[in-house]
Amino acid sequence: MTDLQNAAETFVVEPKAPAEHHDRTKRRRARSLIKHVLLIALGVVMLYPLLWMLSSSIKPNDLIFREPGLIPSQFDLSNYSVGWDALLNPFSHYLINSAIIVMGSVLGNLISCALAAYAFARLNFRFRTLWFAIMLMSIMLPIHVVIVPQYILFSELGWINTFLPLIVPKFLATDAFFVFLMVQFFRGIPKELDEAARLDGAGHLRIFFRIMLPLSLPALATTAIFTFIWTWNDFFSQLIFLTNPDKYTVPVALRTFVDSTGASSWGSLFAMSIVSLIPVFFVFLFGQKYLVKGIATTGIK
């Protein structure tokens, strides 16, 4: 009798299992669909300003604000040629100026921040914890607090209207964020590698260049990408230290398209803004893998 009941229960329950599994699969697919729709909608909202700027760059000036839609009724590609030669120098001149500052800043941060991070992560010296805490607290200082003493210092050195105030500080490990990022990465590298190198007679510089740096490619790439993007888009400090139009960088040059009287060349401004975004786009596109890996492996989540 018991066997018959078990067989009956099995006969009744088994057909329901595939149906329940099918319902769970449908609910899971529905949740996934809703999640993707929301992400796509959020992505469209975030990309809309960029798409609108791209659309406005190929519109005549009088239609940019009259027709705010993304699809222009008239196309005018002359904004790019006019904007390229609209200022005192061709726009390539300002691209080169920005490239010089960016390359110097990237090189300076990679060298100085890596050396400072190695000292905090591997060397034992007095008040190391205190200096590390002070370094972290400097991250909270806004640039507006230090820009005045910096300007006075660089003015006394005769560096105003040169690229030196924007490049030289990068060789002094002034970007505490990147020092902290690399310290976190160096601490994740086993110390047994250092000890094995010391047994072979290696000093700190050899350990740093032969062991730490090759293993720190994700952190170095993250530092380089962030430095490139932040320096390329920097406007405030470049506006303060560069007053000669021949020294203008891309952000400062774009500002000159806007006239305070209202007679602004919006089409040329948007066209050159699109041109200025191309280097940032390619750097982020080709460095995205290292950027994600570098952040994920340094404890910054």
Residue pairs with C-beta under 8 A, 6 or more apart in sequence:
50 277
51 70
52 68
52 70
53 270
53 273
53 274
54 270
54 274
55 69
55 70
55 71
55 72
56 64
56 266
56 267
56 270
57 79
57 80
57 267
57 270
57 271
57 273
57 274
58 72
58 75
58 76
58 77
58 79
58 271
59 67
59 72
59 74
59 75
59 76
59 79
59 267
60 74
60 76
60 267
61 265
61 266
61 267
63 72
63 73
63 74
64 266
64 267
64 270
65 266
67 73
76 267
79 267
79 268
79 270
79 271
80 271
80 272
80 275
82 265
82 267
82 268
82 271
83 91
83 257
83 265
83 267
83 268
83 269
83 271
83 272
83 275
84 90
84 91
84 92
84 272
84 275
85 91
86 257
86 265
86 268
87 94
87 245
87 253
87 256
87 257
88 245
88 246
89 245
89 246
91 253
91 272
91 275
93 246
94 248
94 249
94 250
94 252
94 253
95 250
95 275
95 276
95 279
97 163
97 247
97 248
97 249
97 250
98 232
98 249
98 250
98 251
99 279
100 163
101 163
101 166
101 167
101 231
101 238
101 249
102 227
102 228
102 231
102 232
104 163
104 166
104 167
104 170
105 166
105 167
105 170
105 227
105 228
105 231
106 224
106 227
106 228
106 231
107 170
108 167
108 168
108 169
108 170
108 171
108 172
109 170
109 175
109 178
109 223
109 224
109 227
110 220
110 223
110 224
110 227
111 171
112 170
112 171
112 172
112 173
113 173
113 175
113 178
113 179
113 182
113 223
114 182
114 208
114 212
114 213
114 216
114 220
114 223
115 173
115 208
116 135
116 173
116 179
117 178
117 179
117 180
117 181
117 182
117 183
117 185
117 186
118 182
118 186
118 204
118 208
118 212
119 125
120 128
120 131
120 132
120 135
120 179
120 183
121 182
121 183
121 186
121 187
122 186
122 191
122 194
122 204
122 207
122 212
123 204
132 183
135 176
135 179
135 180
136 176
136 180
138 176
139 176
139 177
139 180
143 236
143 237
147 236
147 237
147 240
150 165
150 169
151 160
151 240
151 241
154 160
154 164
154 165
154 241
157 164
159 165
159 168
159 241
160 241
160 243
161 241
161 242
161 243
161 244
161 247
162 241
162 247
163 242
163 247
165 237
165 241
166 231
166 234
166 237
166 238
166 241
166 242
170 227
173 179
175 227
177 226
178 223
178 226
178 227
181 219
181 222
181 223
181 294
181 298
181 300
182 216
182 219
182 220
182 223
182 298
184 298
184 299
184 300
185 216
185 218
185 219
185 294
185 297
185 298
186 212
186 216
188 297
188 298
188 299
189 211
189 212
189 215
189 216
193 211
194 207
194 211
197 206
197 207
197 210
197 211
198 207
202 210
213 220
217 290
218 290
218 293
218 294
218 297
219 294
219 297
219 298
220 294
221 287
221 290
221 291
221 293
221 294
222 290
222 291
222 294
222 295
222 298
223 294
224 287
225 283
225 284
225 287
225 290
225 291
226 291
228 280
228 283
229 280
229 283
229 284
232 250
232 276
232 279
232 280
233 251
233 280
234 249
234 251
235 251
235 252
235 255
238 248
238 249
238 251
238 252
239 251
239 252
239 255
242 248
242 249
242 252
245 256
248 256
250 276
251 276
253 272
254 269
254 272
254 273
254 276
257 264
257 265
257 266
257 268
257 269
257 272
258 264
258 269
259 265
284 291
295 301
